[in-house]
Amino acid sequence: MSAGMDEIPLLTCKEKGILITNARGIQKIPMAEFALGIMLGHVKQKALLFLKMNLCLQGILSGAWRM
């Protein structure tokens, strides 16, 4: 079944003549885009952290920040 079909009262809909259909696979592309966005955001966050750590290390090594 498609997402969201579990909670639909199918017998009641049938009794009232309400047509229920599913759209199997309709969420594949949006979910793939969402997953890719999460991965890219994670990589960006790690890259920014690496750059900040590198700047801190440069400051320590240059003597700008005394330990």
Backbone as XML, in Angstrom:
<?xml version="1.0"?>
<chain id="A" units="angstrom">
  <residue number="1" name="MET">
    <atom name="N" x="0.832" y="-1.192" z="0.000"/>
    <atom name="CA" x="0.000" y="0.000" z="0.000"/>
    <atom name="C" x="0.872" y="1.250" z="0.000"/>
  </residue>
  <residue number="2" name="SER">
    <atom name="N" x="0.248" y="2.320" z="-0.334"/>
    <atom name="CA" x="0.924" y="3.603" z="-0.342"/>
    <atom name="C" x="0.930" y="4.190" z="1.063"/>
  </residue>
  <residue number="3" name="ALA">
    <atom name="N" x="1.726" y="5.190" z="1.287"/>
    <atom name="CA" x="1.798" y="5.819" z="2.600"/>
    <atom name="C" x="0.456" y="6.440" z="2.965"/>
  </residue>
  <residue number="4" name="GLY">
    <atom name="N" x="0.056" y="6.246" z="4.204"/>
    <atom name="CA" x="-1.167" y="6.850" z="4.691"/>
    <atom name="C" x="-2.420" y="6.026" z="4.494"/>
  </residue>
  <residue number="5" name="MET">
    <atom name="N" x="-2.342" y="4.858" z="3.899"/>
    <atom name="CA" x="-3.528" y="4.032" z="3.654"/>
    <atom name="C" x="-3.948" y="3.238" z="4.883"/>
  </residue>
  <residue number="6" name="ASP">
    <atom name="N" x="-3.083" y="3.117" z="5.862"/>
    <atom name="CA" x="-3.362" y="2.277" z="7.025"/>
    <atom name="C" x="-4.539" y="2.789" z="7.859"/>
  </residue>
  <residue number="7" name="GLU">
    <atom name="N" x="-4.696" y="4.080" z="7.942"/>
    <atom name="CA" x="-5.706" y="4.659" z="8.832"/>
    <atom name="C" x="-7.012" y="5.028" z="8.127"/>
  </residue>
  <residue number="8" name="ILE">
    <atom name="N" x="-7.151" y="4.744" z="6.877"/>
    <atom name="CA" x="-8.383" y="5.057" z="6.146"/>
    <atom name="C" x="-9.392" y="3.938" z="6.375"/>
  </residue>
  <residue number="9" name="PRO">
    <atom name="N" x="-10.599" y="4.281" z="6.834"/>
    <atom name="CA" x="-11.626" y="3.261" z="7.042"/>
    <atom name="C" x="-12.201" y="2.800" z="5.696"/>
  </residue>
  <residue number="10" name="LEU">
    <atom name="N" x="-11.580" y="1.793" z="5.113"/>
    <atom name="CA" x="-11.927" y="1.367" z="3.756"/>
    <atom name="C" x="-13.367" y="0.875" z="3.649"/>
  </residue>
  <residue number="11" name="LEU">
    <atom name="N" x="-13.854" y="0.143" z="4.657"/>
    <atom name="CA" x="-15.238" y="-0.358" z="4.600"/>
    <atom name="C" x="-16.238" y="0.794" z="4.624"/>
  </residue>
  <residue number="12" name="THR">
    <atom name="N" x="-15.987" y="1.768" z="5.471"/>
    <atom name="CA" x="-16.875" y="2.932" z="5.538"/>
    <atom name="C" x="-16.862" y="3.690" z="4.218"/>
  </residue>
  <residue number="13" name="CYS">
    <atom name="N" x="-15.698" y="3.862" z="3.650"/>
    <atom name="CA" x="-15.597" y="4.561" z="2.364"/>
    <atom name="C" x="-16.350" y="3.795" z="1.278"/>
  </residue>
  <residue number="14" name="LYS">
    <atom name="N" x="-16.226" y="2.481" z="1.300"/>
    <atom name="CA" x="-16.919" y="1.666" z="0.301"/>
    <atom name="C" x="-18.428" y="1.789" z="0.463"/>
  </residue>
  <residue number="15" name="GLU">
    <atom name="N" x="-18.912" y="1.761" z="1.712"/>
    <atom name="CA" x="-20.343" y="1.906" z="1.978"/>
    <atom name="C" x="-20.880" y="3.245" z="1.492"/>
  </residue>
  <residue number="16" name="LYS">
    <atom name="N" x="-20.082" y="4.286" z="1.608"/>
    <atom name="CA" x="-20.521" y="5.637" z="1.226"/>
    <atom name="C" x="-20.196" y="5.964" z="-0.223"/>
  </residue>
  <residue number="17" name="GLY">
    <atom name="N" x="-19.579" y="5.029" z="-0.933"/>
    <atom name="CA" x="-19.275" y="5.241" z="-2.346"/>
    <atom name="C" x="-18.083" y="6.153" z="-2.593"/>
  </residue>
  <residue number="18" name="ILE">
    <atom name="N" x="-17.213" y="6.236" z="-1.621"/>
    <atom name="CA" x="-16.018" y="7.074" z="-1.757"/>
    <atom name="C" x="-14.896" y="6.234" z="-2.349"/>
  </residue>
  <residue number="19" name="LEU">
    <atom name="N" x="-14.360" y="6.683" z="-3.456"/>
    <atom name="CA" x="-13.299" y="5.960" z="-4.138"/>
    <atom name="C" x="-11.962" y="6.279" z="-3.476"/>
  </residue>
  <residue number="20" name="ILE">
    <atom name="N" x="-11.252" y="5.235" z="-3.108"/>
    <atom name="CA" x="-9.925" y="5.388" z="-2.502"/>
    <atom name="C" x="-8.909" y="4.756" z="-3.454"/>
  </residue>
  <residue number="21" name="THR">
    <atom name="N" x="-7.882" y="5.508" z="-3.761"/>
    <atom name="CA" x="-6.803" y="4.992" z="-4.607"/>
    <atom name="C" x="-5.479" y="5.263" z="-3.919"/>
  </residue>
  <residue number="22" name="ASN">
    <atom name="N" x="-4.451" y="4.659" z="-4.430"/>
    <atom name="CA" x="-3.125" y="4.967" z="-3.904"/>
    <atom name="C" x="-2.238" y="5.439" z="-5.050"/>
  </residue>
  <residue number="23" name="ALA">
    <atom name="N" x="-1.170" y="6.074" z="-4.682"/>
    <atom name="CA" x="-0.207" y="6.568" z="-5.669"/>
    <atom name="C" x="1.149" y="5.949" z="-5.327"/>
  </residue>
  <residue number="24" name="ARG">
    <atom name="N" x="1.255" y="4.684" z="-5.580"/>
    <atom name="CA" x="2.459" y="3.933" z="-5.220"/>
    <atom name="C" x="3.697" y="4.541" z="-5.894"/>
  </residue>
  <residue number="25" name="GLY">
    <atom name="N" x="4.700" y="4.762" z="-5.080"/>
    <atom name="CA" x="5.972" y="5.262" z="-5.595"/>
    <atom name="C" x="6.044" y="6.768" z="-5.764"/>
  </residue>
  <residue number="26" name="ILE">
    <atom name="N" x="4.981" y="7.481" z="-5.426"/>
    <atom name="CA" x="4.953" y="8.927" z="-5.657"/>
    <atom name="C" x="5.953" y="9.669" z="-4.770"/>
  </residue>
  <residue number="27" name="GLN">
    <atom name="N" x="6.339" y="9.054" z="-3.666"/>
    <atom name="CA" x="7.225" y="9.735" z="-2.724"/>
    <atom name="C" x="8.699" y="9.408" z="-2.942"/>
  </residue>
  <residue number="28" name="LYS">
    <atom name="N" x="9.014" y="8.634" z="-3.931"/>
    <atom name="CA" x="10.409" y="8.235" z="-4.129"/>
    <atom name="C" x="11.326" y="9.418" z="-4.407"/>
  </residue>
  <residue number="29" name="ILE">
    <atom name="N" x="10.944" y="10.278" z="-5.334"/>
    <atom name="CA" x="11.808" y="11.401" z="-5.708"/>
    <atom name="C" x="11.916" y="12.420" z="-4.573"/>
  </residue>
  <residue number="30" name="PRO">
    <atom name="N" x="10.790" y="12.856" z="-3.959"/>
    <atom name="CA" x="10.951" y="13.804" z="-2.847"/>
    <atom name="C" x="11.780" y="13.235" z="-1.692"/>
  </residue>
  <residue number="31" name="MET">
    <atom name="N" x="11.639" y="11.955" z="-1.398"/>
    <atom name="CA" x="12.418" y="11.364" z="-0.315"/>
    <atom name="C" x="13.892" y="11.285" z="-0.687"/>
  </residue>
  <residue number="32" name="ALA">
    <atom name="N" x="14.180" y="10.997" z="-1.932"/>
    <atom name="CA" x="15.579" y="10.963" z="-2.381"/>
    <atom name="C" x="16.183" y="12.364" z="-2.303"/>
  </residue>
  <residue number="33" name="GLU">
    <atom name="N" x="15.428" y="13.375" z="-2.704"/>
    <atom name="CA" x="15.909" y="14.753" z="-2.627"/>
    <atom name="C" x="16.142" y="15.160" z="-1.175"/>
  </residue>
  <residue number="34" name="PHE">
    <atom name="N" x="15.234" y="14.766" z="-0.293"/>
    <atom name="CA" x="15.377" y="15.078" z="1.125"/>
    <atom name="C" x="16.633" y="14.416" z="1.693"/>
  </residue>
  <residue number="35" name="ALA">
    <atom name="N" x="16.834" y="13.143" z="1.379"/>
    <atom name="CA" x="18.006" y="12.423" z="1.880"/>
    <atom name="C" x="19.296" y="13.050" z="1.365"/>
  </residue>
  <residue number="36" name="LEU">
    <atom name="N" x="19.307" y="13.418" z="0.095"/>
    <atom name="CA" x="20.495" y="14.057" z="-0.480"/>
    <atom name="C" x="20.758" y="15.402" z="0.193"/>
  </residue>
  <residue number="37" name="GLY">
    <atom name="N" x="19.702" y="16.157" z="0.445"/>
    <atom name="CA" x="19.856" y="17.443" z="1.136"/>
    <atom name="C" x="20.414" y="17.282" z="2.533"/>
  </residue>
  <residue number="38" name="ILE">
    <atom name="N" x="19.949" y="16.256" z="3.248"/>
    <atom name="CA" x="20.474" y="15.992" z="4.585"/>
    <atom name="C" x="21.961" y="15.645" z="4.511"/>
  </residue>
  <residue number="39" name="MET">
    <atom name="N" x="22.321" y="14.808" z="3.543"/>
    <atom name="CA" x="23.732" y="14.428" z="3.408"/>
    <atom name="C" x="24.602" y="15.629" z="3.056"/>
  </residue>
  <residue number="40" name="LEU">
    <atom name="N" x="24.144" y="16.474" z="2.139"/>
    <atom name="CA" x="24.921" y="17.649" z="1.747"/>
    <atom name="C" x="25.067" y="18.626" z="2.919"/>
  </residue>
  <residue number="41" name="GLY">
    <atom name="N" x="23.991" y="18.779" z="3.682"/>
    <atom name="CA" x="24.054" y="19.641" z="4.861"/>
    <atom name="C" x="25.052" y="19.123" z="5.882"/>
  </residue>
  <residue number="42" name="HIS">
    <atom name="N" x="25.092" y="17.814" z="6.056"/>
    <atom name="CA" x="26.037" y="17.207" z="6.995"/>
    <atom name="C" x="27.475" y="17.445" z="6.531"/>
  </residue>
  <residue number="43" name="VAL">
    <atom name="N" x="27.720" y="17.255" z="5.245"/>
    <atom name="CA" x="29.064" y="17.470" z="4.707"/>
    <atom name="C" x="29.468" y="18.933" z="4.857"/>
  </residue>
  <residue number="44" name="LYS">
    <atom name="N" x="28.539" y="19.841" z="4.595"/>
    <atom name="CA" x="28.839" y="21.273" z="4.714"/>
    <atom name="C" x="29.179" y="21.625" z="6.157"/>
  </residue>
  <residue number="45" name="GLN">
    <atom name="N" x="28.410" y="21.077" z="7.089"/>
    <atom name="CA" x="28.656" y="21.342" z="8.505"/>
    <atom name="C" x="30.039" y="20.849" z="8.916"/>
  </residue>
  <residue number="46" name="LYS">
    <atom name="N" x="30.401" y="19.653" z="8.461"/>
    <atom name="CA" x="31.717" y="19.105" z="8.794"/>
    <atom name="C" x="32.823" y="19.929" z="8.154"/>
  </residue>
  <residue number="47" name="ALA">
    <atom name="N" x="32.610" y="20.400" z="6.933"/>
    <atom name="CA" x="33.625" y="21.210" z="6.249"/>
    <atom name="C" x="33.831" y="22.537" z="6.976"/>
  </residue>
  <residue number="48" name="LEU">
    <atom name="N" x="32.738" y="23.172" z="7.424"/>
    <atom name="CA" x="32.866" y="24.436" z="8.153"/>
    <atom name="C" x="33.576" y="24.226" z="9.487"/>
  </residue>
  <residue number="49" name="LEU">
    <atom name="N" x="33.284" y="23.124" z="10.155"/>
    <atom name="CA" x="33.955" y="22.815" z="11.408"/>
    <atom name="C" x="35.454" y="22.622" z="11.175"/>
  </residue>
  <residue number="50" name="PHE">
    <atom name="N" x="35.804" y="21.919" z="10.103"/>
    <atom name="CA" x="37.213" y="21.708" z="9.773"/>
    <atom name="C" x="37.906" y="23.043" z="9.513"/>
  </residue>
  <residue number="51" name="LEU">
    <atom name="N" x="37.241" y="23.945" z="8.775"/>
    <atom name="CA" x="37.849" y="25.253" z="8.490"/>
    <atom name="C" x="38.053" y="26.056" z="9.766"/>
  </residue>
  <residue number="52" name="LYS">
    <atom name="N" x="37.064" y="26.030" z="10.663"/>
    <atom name="CA" x="37.192" y="26.762" z="11.927"/>
    <atom name="C" x="38.325" y="26.191" z="12.770"/>
  </residue>
  <residue number="53" name="MET">
    <atom name="N" x="38.434" y="24.879" z="12.811"/>
    <atom name="CA" x="39.510" y="24.250" z="13.577"/>
    <atom name="C" x="40.867" y="24.607" z="12.981"/>
  </residue>
  <residue number="54" name="ASN">
    <atom name="N" x="40.935" y="24.663" z="11.664"/>
    <atom name="CA" x="42.180" y="25.019" z="10.988"/>
    <atom name="C" x="42.571" y="26.456" z="11.319"/>
  </residue>
  <residue number="55" name="LEU">
    <atom name="N" x="41.589" y="27.369" z="11.332"/>
    <atom name="CA" x="41.883" y="28.759" z="11.678"/>
    <atom name="C" x="42.361" y="28.876" z="13.121"/>
  </residue>
  <residue number="56" name="CYS">
    <atom name="N" x="41.752" y="28.130" z="14.016"/>
    <atom name="CA" x="42.178" y="28.137" z="15.416"/>
    <atom name="C" x="43.606" y="27.609" z="15.544"/>
  </residue>
  <residue number="57" name="LEU">
    <atom name="N" x="43.895" y="26.540" z="14.856"/>
    <atom name="CA" x="45.241" y="25.965" z="14.898"/>
    <atom name="C" x="46.271" y="26.949" z="14.356"/>
  </residue>
  <residue number="58" name="GLN">
    <atom name="N" x="45.924" y="27.644" z="13.285"/>
    <atom name="CA" x="46.839" y="28.641" z="12.720"/>
    <atom name="C" x="47.094" y="29.757" z="13.723"/>
  </residue>
  <residue number="59" name="GLY">
    <atom name="N" x="46.043" y="30.160" z="14.439"/>
    <atom name="CA" x="46.208" y="31.208" z="15.463"/>
    <atom name="C" x="47.113" y="30.759" z="16.595"/>
  </residue>
  <residue number="60" name="ILE">
    <atom name="N" x="46.958" y="29.509" z="17.008"/>
    <atom name="CA" x="47.807" y="28.973" z="18.077"/>
    <atom name="C" x="49.253" y="28.893" z="17.615"/>
  </residue>
  <residue number="61" name="LEU">
    <atom name="N" x="49.472" y="28.352" z="16.421"/>
    <atom name="CA" x="50.832" y="28.173" z="15.913"/>
    <atom name="C" x="51.518" y="29.498" z="15.632"/>
  </residue>
  <residue number="62" name="SER">
    <atom name="N" x="50.758" y="30.520" z="15.261"/>
    <atom name="CA" x="51.368" y="31.830" z="14.966"/>
    <atom name="C" x="51.648" y="32.629" z="16.235"/>
  </residue>
  <residue number="63" name="GLY">
    <atom name="N" x="51.147" y="32.165" z="17.376"/>
    <atom name="CA" x="51.386" y="32.859" z="18.633"/>
    <atom name="C" x="50.324" y="33.898" z="18.953"/>
  </residue>
  <residue number="64" name="ALA">
    <atom name="N" x="49.315" y="34.014" z="18.119"/>
    <atom name="CA" x="48.256" y="34.996" z="18.371"/>
    <atom name="C" x="47.435" y="34.622" z="19.599"/>
  </residue>
  <residue number="65" name="TRP">
    <atom name="N" x="47.351" y="33.346" z="19.870"/>
    <atom name="CA" x="46.594" y="32.888" z="21.038"/>
    <atom name="C" x="47.546" y="32.107" z="21.937"/>
  </residue>
  <residue number="66" name="ARG">
    <atom name="N" x="47.796" y="32.676" z="23.077"/>
    <atom name="CA" x="48.772" y="32.061" z="23.975"/>
    <atom name="C" x="48.092" y="30.994" z="24.840"/>
  </residue>
  <residue number="67" name="MET">
    <atom name="N" x="48.784" y="29.875" z="24.973"/>
    <atom name="CA" x="48.236" y="28.777" z="25.772"/>
    <atom name="C" x="48.728" y="28.852" z="27.198"/>
  </residue>
</chain>
